């Protein structure tokens, strides 16, 4: 088989080279040759796969992977009556019939990055996890309503879609989604979802909604219809404010507005005192509201790439905060109360305007620290000796060290790195 495969590839290379010689344009020749070369490899892979598939006993596999096999039709996988997971991503499938997916044991199905325009599911399917991303749908396929056990649906487009798929964008949530009581997670990134009042009403059962990159400008006033929502990710949109009814989403645990157009953290956010995660990376925020101290449940706070100059004293109440990312802002000072954050494990204050930092070496949980690219001249010797330290990034600061200290630093760095501690100087 290996000799046959090698011979086939050599023939394919020869043919593609000859074909390339027939054209006058060198650039076009190269493109044509490479396309033919990779098509020939894909053909060999498909033939080899199908031969292997024919020899598989019907009931031996619990999972089956036919990812990237250049298939335009699904082989007879319905005979594999024990498979729980099927990965048929990165093929050339355009249509799938119900009988081709009629497998009682199937629970997880990945059909992403094909060319699907139509799919039909069998009535009694027990599929719970379905990924249809990167296909050619312009609406959520109606046959999904047959999947009574479906829990997680992903039907995103790729951020950089191919020319053939740029017009295949989902614009609305169909009516049948509201009737799918077991559907709890929907990921619908890089489409053109309007996120209208009607869409919101149809998502009332959803607990996890990820709708990044849909060019959403504003959220509807009836946002409170998302009564079950726990994790909301609306990153890479154009949102700059929140409707008043956002405060009624008291089930929210995580809210992500990465890369939007906020110039402040809205009052509606600081009113949600059960939040665990807040993410406003890459906005235009210049001030952290004092009310943030009311969110005492907060565990992760992402505020990097903004214009923040001061940390309010009320933040000292965030005793459960575990990760704080405030890099790439305009901080001139880190207040001493930072040591009150006894649960803090990760602190990133890099790329600010800091000339000094408090002694944070005694913070019991803190093990990852990034202070690079500031204006700190006093070397943090105590941090180097921190017992539970795992990562320390200090480069890009104008540390003042005499010859003895430089020699001591070399020795200390060798010792720490030998102990498995990552120190970037």
C-alpha positions, 0 to 999 in steps of 0.5 A: 500500500505504501509503495502504491501511495508513493508511486501515485504521488510521484505520478501526480507531481510529474503530471502537475509539473507538465501541466504547469509548463503549458502555460506562459504565466509563471504565477498561474502555473504555480497555482495550477500545479499546486492545486492539482498536486493537493487534489491528487493527495486528497484523492489518494487519502479518500481512496485509502480511507474508503478501503479501510472503512470497508474493513471495519466491523459494524460494532467495534467503534465508539467514535469515528473520525473521517475529518479531512478525507475529501468526501463528497458523500457520506459512506455507509456509517449507519452500519456502525451501530455503536458509535457515540461521536462522529467527526465528518468535518473538513470534507466536501459534503453538500447534502445529507439525507436522514437515513445516512445519520440513522444511528441510535447510539450517535450523541455528538456530530461534527459536520463543520467546514463542509459545503452543506446547503441541506441536511435532514435528520432522522426523527428519533435521533438522540444527538446532543451536540451538533456543529454545523459551522463553516457551511453554506446555510443562510438559515438554521436548518428546519430539520434540526427541530427533530433533534429532541435531545439536542443540548448544544448547537454551533452554527457559526461562520468563520471570521474570514469566510471564503468567497463562496460562503460570504453570502451564507449568513444567518439573520434570524432565530427560527420559531422552532428554537423556542420549542426545543426545551433541551437546547441550552447552548447556541453559538452563532458567531460571524453571521448577520443575526439581527438580535431583534425582539423576536429573536430574543423571545425565541431564545428564552430557554438558552443558558449559553449564547455566543453571538460574536461578530454579528455587527450588532449595534444595540440590544433590544429592550426586551433583553430580559426575555433571556431569562435563563441566560448564564453566559453571554458572549457578544464580543466583536460587535458594535454595542456601546450601551445596554438597555435598562432591562439588562439589570433583570438578567440576574442569572448571568454569571459571565458577560463578555463584551470584548471588542465593542464600543463602550466608553464606560462600564454600564451601570446595568453591569455593576447592578448584577451582583452575581457575576463571576466573569466580566470582559471589556477587553478592547473598548474605550473605557477610561474609568472603572465605576466605584460600584464594581466593588458591589460584585463580590462574587467576581472571579475574573476581570478583563479590562485590558486595552482601554484607557484606564488611569486609576483603580477605585478603592472599592475594588478592595472588596473583590476578595474572590477575584482570581484573575485581573488583566489590566494591561495596556492601559494608562495606570500610573500607580497600583494602590497598596490595597491590592494586597487585600485581594487575597484570592488573586492568582493572576495579575497582569499590569504590563504595558502601563505607566507604572514607576513602582509597585507595592510589595505583593510578594506576600499575597498567598495565592498569587503565582502569575505576575506580569509587570513588563514594559513599565517604568519601574526602576526598583528591581522586585527581588522579593517577587523572585523569592515568592514561594508559589511563583510560577511565572514572572515577566519583568522585561522592558523596565529600566531597572537600576542594578549595580555589578553585584546585583547583576551577578546575583540576578544571573545566579537567581535566574538560573536557580529559579529556571532550574526549579521550573519557574518561568521568568522572562527578563 
